[in-house]
């Protein structure tokens, strides 16, 4: 997977950079480089790979394990106790072949320039800039990320780039265009190959999907406040009022499993709801039935 190759190259390049700075006794620059990497690991690789982890993708899990193992060795001179805890949990305790009793008994990882895919690292920087421009376009159009959009046009024609932009910007599709697209409802942000033209026109189908996404986010928050675990199946009572209420009512009737609910009772009104919220003009009340 392209994301796996990217993070592996990134941790290898980081290793060489930290070693170079440490040889010059430049601890501050080395530690900042590690901090920046951890942010990318968490906010880009892990966040974008959540579905793969959830599905038990062995490549994603194996890649994360490899990266954390290398990272624990890089951290050893800076945070000796934390790095040893990380190493012990992901190596020694699992009984992996070649594991040491402590990270401080390991050799420092060594990589060469040919171990790093520089072209992929450079392309990922461009992809993230394109996504940033797309988010700015959404903000200008006052469309939150839970609202799906039909499509966007970008100036790069590689499939993995289009797939990342599609997922990051919650789009139904991404198309290549040599130049920014000028159409009614299409908003462009960015220059040259980094531009993105976002089609902000909303069909009824897209609006309804946005309503459901917003409802599910607030429903998950309701479950969290009720201290429900992910696997807990509950019974709920729900009231929905306002124009468009049938969108939510139809969804909850047909998607009990997605809501982890064994029984959903739709009522005209309720007293003492556990959670109340609005989605546009739609008013929703939910109560957990014990």
N, C-alpha and C positions, 0 to 999 in steps of 0.2 A: 504494500500500500504506500502511496506517495507520502502520506503523513508520517509513516514509520521511517522511511528513508530520510525524510527531512530532519526529524528529531535526533536520529542517530548521527547524522552528519553534524548537526548543531552541537551535540555533546562532545563529539570528537574534536571539533574546532575549538570549543571552549577549553578542553583539556590542554591543547597545545598552547592556547593563549595564556592560560593560568600558569603553565609551566614556564613560559617565557618571562612573564612578569615576576614570578617568584624567584627565578634565577637572578633577577635584577633587584630583589628584595622590595618589590613594589606590592606590598600586601593590600593596600587600599584598592588599587585598580583590579587586582585579582578577585577580591571579595565582591566588588561591584559587578564584575562580569558574571560571577556565579549567581548573584541576586537577580540580575536581568534574565539569565537563563531560566531560573526557577519560575519567574513570572510567565515566560513563554511556554514552559512545560505545562504549567497549570492552566493559564488563560487561553492558550491556543491549542496545544496538542491534546491535553486531557479533556478539555471542554468539547473540542470537535470530535473526539473519539468516544464520547459517552455511550452512544448507541452500540458501538463495537464492543465495549467492555460489558455492557448489559447483555449482549448476545453471546458472550463467552468467546469472542474472537481470539484465538490463540496467538495470532501475529501481534495484535494490539497489546495483549497482556504480556507476551514475551518481550516486546519492545520496551514497554514501560519498566519491566523488571531489569532489563539490561541497562537502561538509562539511569535508574535509581542506584544500581550497583556501581556504575562509573561515578555517579555524583557523590555517593558516600565516600569514595576514595579521594575525590577532589576536596571534599569538606573536611577531611581528617585533620589537616594542620590548623584549620580555623575553628572548628567546633568539635573537639575530640570526643566528647561524650555523646553528643547527638549523632554524629556520623557513625560511631560504633553501634549505637542503638539501631540505626537504619540498616547498617550492614548485617547485624546479627539477625534482624527480623526477616530480611529478604534473601539471606544466603546461608548462614550457619544453622538457624533454626529449621530451615527447609531441608537440611542435609545435602545441599548441592555438592557435587563432586568438585574437589579442589578448594572448598571453603576453609578459611582459617578461623581460629578462635576469636580473632579480633581484626578489625579493618586495619589496625596499625601494624599488623604482620603482613599485610598485602604489599605488593609492589605498586608504585605509581603507574597508572595506565599510560601507555605510550601509543601514539598514532602518527601517521605520516600524512603529508598533504594529499596523496592519492586516495586516502581513506575518507576524504571529505568531498561531497558532491557540491562544489561551489555554485554551479549553475542552478541547482535546485534551491539552494539557500537564497540566491539572488532573486529567483522567480517568486519565492514565497514572500519576500519583502514587497514585491510589486503587487502580489495578490492581496496582501493585507492592506495596502494603500488603496487599491480598487474598492475593497470592502468598506474601508473607512469613508471613501467618497460616496458610496452607495448609502451608507447610514446617514451621511449629511443630507443627501437628497430626500431620504425618508423624513428626516427631521424638518426640513424645509416644507415638505408637503403635509406635515403633522400627521404622519402615519406611523403608529408604533409597530414594533417588530413582530407583534403577534398577528398583525393583519397581513395575510398572504397577498402577494401581488402577482400579476400575470407574467411579466417578463422584464428583462433588462438587456441592454446591449453594451458590450465591452469591446475594447480594441485589441484583445489577445485571443487567439484561436486555438488554445490547447484545452483538451477536454477536462483535465484535472483542475485547471484554473476555473473553467466555467462551472464545474460541479461545486467547488468551494464557494464561489460567489453566489450560486443558486441557494445553497444551504444557509450561508451566513446572512443573506438578505431576505430569506423566506420568500423565494420566488418559485413560480411554476416552471420557468425555463430561462435560459440565458443564451443569447445569440451573438455571434461575432459581427461587428460592423467596422469597416475601415475608418469611418468618421462618426462623430456623435450624431444621433438620430434626432431629427426635428419634426415632431408630430404633436398634435394636441394632447395635452396631459402627460407628455414625456419630459422629464426633468433631468438635465445633465449637470454633473459635477465632476471637475477634474480636467486635465489637459493631456494631450498626446495619447500614448498607449494606456495611461492610467485613468482615463475618463470612464464614467459609467452613465448611461442614459436609462433612467428608471421609468417604466410605464406606470403612472400613478392612477390610471383609470380603474375604477372598481365596478365589477359586475355584481349582481345580487348574490350570485354563488360565492364570490370572494368575500363579500360583506358578511354573509352567513357563516362562512368558515372562520372569519375573524372574531365573530361573536362567540362561537364555540371555543376557540382558543383562549379568549379572555375568560370565559366561564370556567374552563378547566383549570386555569391558573388560580383563580379565586377559590375554586372548589378544593384544590390541593392545599391551599392555605387554610381552608376550613378544617380539613382533615388533620393538618399539622397542629392547629390550635386545640383540636380534640385529642391530641397525643396519640393519633392512630399510626401504627406502623405501616409500611408499604404493603405488606401482605394481608393486613386486617380487612375483612369484609364486613361492612356495616349496613344497617337499615336507616334510611333517611326519609324525611318529609320535606317537600319543597313547594314553594309558591312562587309563581312568576306572573308579573303584571306589566302592562305596557305594550306599545306597538312592536310587533316582532317577537312576542313571547313564545309563539309556536315553534320558533327555531330551536330554542332551548328545551321546550317541552318534548318535541319530537326526538331530540338527541338523547335526553335522559331515559326515555322509554326504550330506546333501541340499543343503548350502550351501557347497560348496568355493569358489565364486566370491566369495561375501561375505567369506570368510576369506582370499582371495587365495592359494589353495593349489591346485596342479595335482593333487597326490596326497595323500590322507590315509589313513594306515594305522592302524587301531585294533588295539591289542595288549593282552593280558591284563596284562603287566608289562614293565618296561623297566629297563635299568641306565644310569646316567649321563644322566638327563633334564636338559634345559637350564632347565626351569622347572617348579616344583611349587606347587600352591595348592589351597585348599579353598573350596568353595561350599556352605555349610551342612555337611551330612555327606558330601558328594561330594568325593572326592580325585581331582585331575587332575594328570597328568604330561605334558609336551610336550617333544619333541626335534626339532630341525631336521635333516632328512636332506640331506646334501651330495651 
